[in-house]
Amino acid sequence: MSVLDDYMVDPRLSLLEKTRIQAQVLVPVLRALRSELGRERADAIVKQALRDWSKQLFAAVGDSVDGGPRRKWAAMHTAMAEITEQAVTVEMRRQDKEALEFDVTHCRFAEFFRALGEPELGALLICATDFDIAAAGGGEVSFTRDQTIMQGASSCTFRYKFAPR
């Protein structure tokens, strides 16, 4: 059992496969909305809808984890690492009681969405969730990321800082 089982719907599917299924539905809907409403308006609607969905989903997942904010973040971060490990290559930079810092240097999610010509959709479905998971850490975990492969950089920079205990 993982804290992300509900998110995964069917844990036998990899997160990359789940994402491909989502994209099969979302990309045609997004493109139809763009055709009707224009790119800017359609993208804004989809962005807001996906951000609201992700925030609500990961807040609910966090609520289901026993313990304080840092424990909630740790459970979700660990579960997400387990379900993404086959699709990303990670270089650890720092891991101690004050910080967790790593770079993703290869990302199959980014490859998939860039091949579709929809990296912004990939950023919403995949990359933005990291901020929602970090939010479960309350004031005990802060997260920054200056760049992502999805948006054209050579790596994704994950920087977590932990409040003193």
BELTA-V783307 format. One record per pair of residues at least 24 apart in sequence whose ideal C-beta (glycine too) atoms are under 10 Angstrom apart, sorted by the first residue. I is the first residue (numbers start at 0). J is the second residue. If there is no record, write none. Layout:
BEGIN
i=I j=J
i=I j=J
END
This chain:
BEGIN
i=0 j=78
i=1 j=60
i=1 j=74
i=1 j=75
i=1 j=77
i=1 j=78
i=1 j=79
i=1 j=81
i=1 j=82
i=2 j=60
i=2 j=61
i=2 j=63
i=2 j=64
i=2 j=71
i=2 j=74
i=2 j=75
i=2 j=76
i=2 j=77
i=2 j=78
i=2 j=79
i=2 j=135
i=3 j=56
i=3 j=57
i=3 j=60
i=3 j=74
i=3 j=75
i=3 j=77
i=3 j=78
i=3 j=79
i=3 j=81
i=3 j=82
i=3 j=132
i=4 j=60
i=4 j=63
i=4 j=78
i=5 j=56
i=5 j=59
i=5 j=60
i=5 j=63
i=6 j=53
i=6 j=56
i=6 j=57
i=6 j=59
i=6 j=60
i=6 j=75
i=6 j=78
i=6 j=79
i=6 j=82
i=6 j=128
i=7 j=78
i=7 j=82
i=10 j=82
i=12 j=82
i=13 j=82
i=13 j=83
i=13 j=85
i=13 j=86
i=13 j=107
i=14 j=79
i=14 j=81
i=14 j=82
i=14 j=83
i=14 j=84
i=14 j=85
i=14 j=86
i=14 j=87
i=14 j=107
i=14 j=108
i=14 j=124
i=14 j=125
i=15 j=82
i=15 j=83
i=15 j=85
i=15 j=86
i=15 j=87
i=15 j=106
i=15 j=107
i=15 j=108
i=15 j=110
i=15 j=111
i=15 j=125
i=16 j=86
i=17 j=82
i=17 j=124
i=18 j=86
i=18 j=107
i=18 j=108
i=18 j=111
i=18 j=112
i=18 j=120
i=18 j=121
i=18 j=124
i=18 j=125
i=19 j=108
i=19 j=111
i=19 j=112
i=19 j=115
i=21 j=49
i=21 j=120
i=21 j=124
i=21 j=125
i=22 j=111
i=22 j=112
i=22 j=115
i=22 j=117
i=22 j=120
i=22 j=121
i=22 j=124
i=25 j=49
i=25 j=117
i=25 j=120
i=25 j=123
i=25 j=124
i=26 j=112
i=26 j=115
i=26 j=116
i=26 j=117
i=26 j=120
i=29 j=117
i=29 j=119
i=29 j=120
i=30 j=116
i=30 j=117
i=42 j=119
i=42 j=120
i=42 j=123
i=45 j=119
i=45 j=120
i=45 j=123
i=46 j=119
i=46 j=120
i=46 j=122
i=46 j=123
i=46 j=127
i=47 j=123
i=48 j=123
i=49 j=120
i=49 j=122
i=49 j=123
i=49 j=124
i=49 j=127
i=49 j=128
i=50 j=123
i=50 j=127
i=50 j=128
i=50 j=130
i=50 j=131
i=52 j=123
i=52 j=124
i=52 j=131
i=53 j=123
i=53 j=124
i=53 j=125
i=53 j=127
i=53 j=128
i=53 j=129
i=53 j=130
i=53 j=131
i=53 j=132
i=54 j=127
i=54 j=128
i=54 j=130
i=54 j=131
i=54 j=134
i=55 j=131
i=56 j=128
i=56 j=131
i=57 j=128
i=57 j=129
i=57 j=130
i=57 j=131
i=57 j=132
i=57 j=133
i=57 j=134
i=57 j=135
i=58 j=131
i=58 j=134
i=58 j=135
i=60 j=131
i=60 j=132
i=60 j=135
i=61 j=131
i=61 j=132
i=61 j=134
i=61 j=135
i=61 j=136
i=61 j=137
i=62 j=135
i=64 j=135
i=67 j=136
i=67 j=137
i=67 j=139
i=67 j=164
i=68 j=134
i=68 j=135
i=68 j=136
i=68 j=137
i=68 j=138
i=68 j=139
i=68 j=140
i=68 j=162
i=69 j=135
i=69 j=136
i=69 j=137
i=69 j=138
i=69 j=139
i=69 j=140
i=69 j=161
i=69 j=162
i=69 j=164
i=70 j=135
i=70 j=136
i=70 j=139
i=71 j=132
i=71 j=134
i=71 j=135
i=71 j=136
i=71 j=137
i=71 j=139
i=71 j=140
i=72 j=132
i=72 j=133
i=72 j=134
i=72 j=135
i=72 j=136
i=72 j=137
i=72 j=139
i=72 j=140
i=72 j=142
i=72 j=159
i=72 j=161
i=73 j=99
i=73 j=135
i=73 j=136
i=73 j=139
i=73 j=140
i=73 j=161
i=74 j=132
i=74 j=135
i=75 j=128
i=75 j=131
i=75 j=132
i=75 j=133
i=75 j=134
i=75 j=135
i=75 j=136
i=76 j=129
i=76 j=132
i=76 j=133
i=76 j=135
i=76 j=136
i=76 j=140
i=76 j=142
i=76 j=157
i=76 j=159
i=78 j=132
i=79 j=128
i=79 j=129
i=79 j=132
i=83 j=107
i=83 j=108
i=83 j=125
i=86 j=110
i=86 j=111
i=86 j=125
i=87 j=125
i=87 j=148
i=87 j=155
i=88 j=154
i=89 j=154
i=89 j=155
i=89 j=157
i=90 j=154
i=91 j=157
i=92 j=156
i=92 j=157
i=92 j=158
i=93 j=158
i=93 j=159
i=94 j=159
i=95 j=161
i=96 j=161
i=96 j=163
i=96 j=164
i=97 j=159
i=97 j=160
i=97 j=161
i=97 j=162
i=97 j=163
i=98 j=141
i=98 j=158
i=98 j=159
i=98 j=160
i=98 j=161
i=99 j=140
i=99 j=142
i=99 j=157
i=99 j=158
i=99 j=159
i=99 j=160
i=99 j=161
i=100 j=143
i=100 j=156
i=100 j=157
i=100 j=158
i=100 j=159
i=100 j=160
i=101 j=154
i=101 j=155
i=101 j=156
i=101 j=157
i=101 j=158
i=101 j=159
i=102 j=144
i=102 j=146
i=102 j=148
i=102 j=152
i=102 j=153
i=102 j=154
i=102 j=155
i=102 j=156
i=102 j=157
i=102 j=158
i=103 j=144
i=103 j=147
i=103 j=148
i=103 j=149
i=103 j=152
i=103 j=154
i=103 j=155
i=103 j=156
i=103 j=157
i=104 j=148
i=104 j=153
i=104 j=154
i=104 j=155
i=105 j=148
i=105 j=154
i=105 j=155
i=106 j=147
i=106 j=148
i=106 j=149
i=106 j=154
i=106 j=155
i=107 j=148
i=108 j=147
i=108 j=148
i=108 j=149
i=108 j=155
i=109 j=147
i=109 j=148
i=109 j=149
i=109 j=150
i=109 j=151
i=109 j=152
i=109 j=155
i=110 j=148
i=110 j=149
i=111 j=149
i=112 j=148
i=112 j=149
i=113 j=148
i=113 j=149
i=113 j=150
i=113 j=151
i=117 j=149
i=118 j=147
i=118 j=148
i=118 j=149
i=118 j=150
i=118 j=151
i=119 j=149
i=119 j=150
i=120 j=149
i=121 j=147
i=121 j=148
i=121 j=149
i=121 j=150
i=122 j=147
i=122 j=149
i=122 j=150
i=123 j=149
i=124 j=149
i=125 j=149
i=125 j=155
i=126 j=150
i=126 j=155
i=129 j=155
i=129 j=157
i=129 j=159
i=133 j=157
i=133 j=159
i=136 j=160
i=136 j=161
i=136 j=162
i=137 j=162
i=138 j=162
i=139 j=163
i=139 j=164
END
